Amino acid sequence: MDKDKILQHFGKAFFDKITAHIAKYTSLWHLSDLSQIDYYSTSCLFTCISAKHGQCILKISPYHEQTKTEHQMLIDFDNNCGSGSGSGLCKVYEADVANGVLLIERITPGTQLRDEPNLNTRLELFCSIFRGLHKPPADKSKYPTYMHWVSRITAYMQARTDHKALSKKMTKAEEICRNLWAKYTKEMLLHGDLHHDNILQSNKGYRVIDPKGVVGDPVFDIPRFILNENDLDKGNNFANIVSILAKKLDIPQHDIRQLFYIEMCMAICWNVESNSYEDGDLDEVIFAESMMN
């Protein structure tokens, strides 16, 4: 393991848990050949070989509620789609949700959609995946809603004594979201983090990993992809991206621009919440706001 990076991203308490978890689950689930993936977001990831399931990913997260909804969503998709091979999502093989540990399918070769150099091809692939991804939840009470996400972070920002300008823009984003929530009313399972790094090439096409598990209309799964687009470039290609997505997905451009503003506001407010806010983050929100006009 890369101790220094784990300590930097997650702290000593979580590092100690990882060490204990690896010892426990390699024995319990008969895992071998563990190798850490040099990628840090909300989890630590290890490639491994399972005696029962073959090539796998061992995923260990400090965010147990997120693990719970991810696990539930993967189960829902697997039950909905038989073997799961047609669902677009990876499979989950083993889980200890209470400890934030999942053993999931390893997608090979696993090339990220981000590595596709052509913008039009990236957008076409995203739209193809998007159209076939969303399913109704077996029990929607097991998931938060996208509106809940927005309202929770808005309330958090309003309770702070700093970042007043950002809080005001998040409040505006919540108002916009309520209007869109009333317009787009399907209750489907959303990925919640549908961007380039979570869309991987398999031997049979592209598959999707790392769902957050949230309920809402599919339109709310669009803006995270735009937020992570390589060619966004401060508006130079933003209009083109929105135009293409609007046409392919039959959604008004203005609605996509509003969705992007909501998502940007949440992303920057989450930076505040996680103490990773940086100078210039507010400028990103101002940019997104300008793109609505």
N, C-alpha and C positions, 0 to 999 in steps of 0.2 A: 504493500500500500504506500501511497505517497502521503506520509504523515503530515508534512508541512502544509500541503494544499488542503487537506481535510481540516486541519486545525484552523487554517486561515478562513475557510468558507463556513465551517459549522461549529468550531469550538472543541474544547477538550472533552466535554461531557459526551458529545455525540461520537467523537473518535473512540472513546473507551467502549461505547455501546457497539460500534461497528466491529471492533476487535472481538468482543464477546459473541456477537451475532454470527460472524464468519465461522468461528469455532463450532457454534451450536448447529447452524443450518447446513454446513458442509457434511456434518455427521448425520443429521436428521434426514436430509434429502439426498444423501449420497452424491455429493458434488465433488468435482475435481477440476484441476487446471484453472483455478481462479486467476483472473488478470484484471486489474482495475482499468476502467475506461477514463481517459483524461478529459472528462466533461463534467462540469459542476453547475447545477441549477438548484433543484430542491431535493436531490437525492444523490447517493453514491451508487455507482453502477459497476458491476463486475461481470465480465464474460466468464462462462464456466461450462462444464459438461456434466449433465445429469445422467446417472446410470439408467434412469427410467425414461427421460424425455429427450435426451440428446443435447444439442446446442441450446444454451439458455442464457438469460441475463438474470443475475441476482441484484435486486434493487432494494436498497435500504434507505429509508427516509425518516427524518425527525418529525415530519408532519403527518401524524397518524390519521387525522380526519381526512386528509387528502388521499392517503393510502386507502382508506375505507371506501371513498366514493369511486376511486379508480378501479379498485377490485370489483366493486358492485357493477360498474359499467361494463367491465370486461366479461363478467359472468352473464349480464343481461344480453350482451351481443352474442356471446357463445350460444346461449339458449335460444336466442331469436334466429340464429343463422346456422344451426346444426353444428358442423365441425368448426365453424368460425372462419374458414378459409375464404368465404365470400363476403365477410363483413367489412373487410378493409382494416380491421383492428387486429393487433397481435393477440395471442392467446395467453391466458394466465394458467399456470400449472399447479403451483402451490402458493400458500399464503399464510402469514401470521400477521393479520391486520393490526392486532393490538400492539405489536412491536414494530409496525411500519415496514414489514419485510414481504416482498413478493418475488416469486420465481416465474419469469415470463419467457415467452418465445423469443428467440434471437432471430432477427430478420437478416438474412444474408442475400447478397453481399452487403446490404445496409448502407448504400450510398444515399446521402441526404439530398433532398430535392434542391437544397441550396447550391449544390454542385452543378446543377443544370445551368449552363451559361446563357441560354436564350430566354429572354423575358417572356415572349409569347408562349414558348413551350412550358415554362413554369406555370403560367396562368392557366393554360389549357389543362395541364395535369391536375392543378389544384381544383379547378371546376369539375373535372371528371370525378375526383375523389369526393368532393363536397356533395355532389348530386346523389351519390349512393351511400353516404355515410350514416345519415341520421335515422334512428329508430325510436319508437315510443318506449318509455320506461315501463318495466313491469310494475313498479311501485314508485311513483314520483315522490312520495314522502321520504324516500331514502336519499334524496339529493337536494342540494340547495338550488335555487333558481338564479338565473343570470341577474334578474332584477335585485335579488337579495345581495349578490356580490356588489352591485353598484350602490345600493342603499347603505350597506355596512361600511364601505370605505368612505362614503360621503359623511356619515355620522362620525366616523373616526376623525376625519379631517376637521369637521366643525368643532370637535371637542378640543382640538389643539389650540394653543395660544400663538403658535408661529405659523408660517406658510399661509397667511391670510389670502393672498392673491390666488394661490393654487386651490385653496379650499373653496373660494368663490366660483372658480371655474369647474370644480368637481360638482358643486351644487347645481350649476347650469347643466352639466352633463347628466345628472340624475333627472332633471326635468325633461330633457330631451329623450332620455331613455324611457321614461314613463309614457311619453307620447308614442314612441315606437313600439313599446310593449303592448299598448292598446291596439295598435295597427297590425302587428304580427303576433298572432295568438296561438300558434301551434305549440304543443307541449311535447317536445322531443328531447332525446338525449343529445346534448352537445358535447363536443370534445373539450372545449374550453381553452385550448392552447394549440390551435390548429395552425402551425407554422412550419416553415421549411425543415427545421431540425427534427421535427416529429413525423415527417413523411419520408419513409425509407424505401429504397428500391429492393424488391425481393426477386427471386428467380421467376416469379409469375406476375410481375407488375409492382405497383407501389402499395405499401402497407402503412398503417398509422400506429404510432406508439404514444405512450404517456398521456392518456386522456385524464382530464381533471374530474369529469363527471358532474354535469350541471344540466338543469332543465330550462328549456326556452325554445323560441322559434329558431330554425336553422340560420336565419340571417345574422344572429349574434355570434356565429362561428366564423364570419367573414373578416372582421377588422383585424384580428390578431395576425392573420397572414399578411395583410397590407403593412402592418406595423413592422414586420420583420423582413420586408421585401428589399433585396439588394439594391434595386434600381430606383428606390423612392427618391433619394437625392434631393431633399428639400424642395419638392414640388416640380422639379424638371420633368419627371415622368409620372408624377402622381395623377394628373388628369387622365393620362393615357391608361394607367392601371385601372382607375375607377371606371372609365368608359368601357374597357374590355370586360371587366367583371359584371358591370351593369347589363351589358348586352347578352353575355353568355348565361347569366343567372336570372335575367328578367327582373331586376330590382332597380328602382329609380336611383340615379346617380346621387341625388341629394340625400337619400336615405343612407347610402353607403358612406358618404362624407360625414354624416352625423354619427354613424356607428364608429367610424374611425376616431372621431373626436372623443367619444365616450371611452373607447378602449385606451386611447393615449392618456386621458386624464387618470383612469384607473392605474395604468402602468406606472405613471410618475408618482401617484399617491402611494402605491405599494412600495416604491423606493423610499418614500418618507417613513413609512411604517417599518421597513426593514433596516433603516439607518444606512441606506445606500444612495440616498439623494445626492446629486452632484450639481455643481454650478452649470447652468445651461439647461437643466431639465425643464424648467418652466418655459424656456424658449420652445421646446418641443410641443408643449401644450398650446402655446400661442400660434405656432405653425399650424397645428391641427385645426385650431379654431378658425384661422384665416382660410383654410381650405373648405370650410362650410359655406363661405360666401361666394 
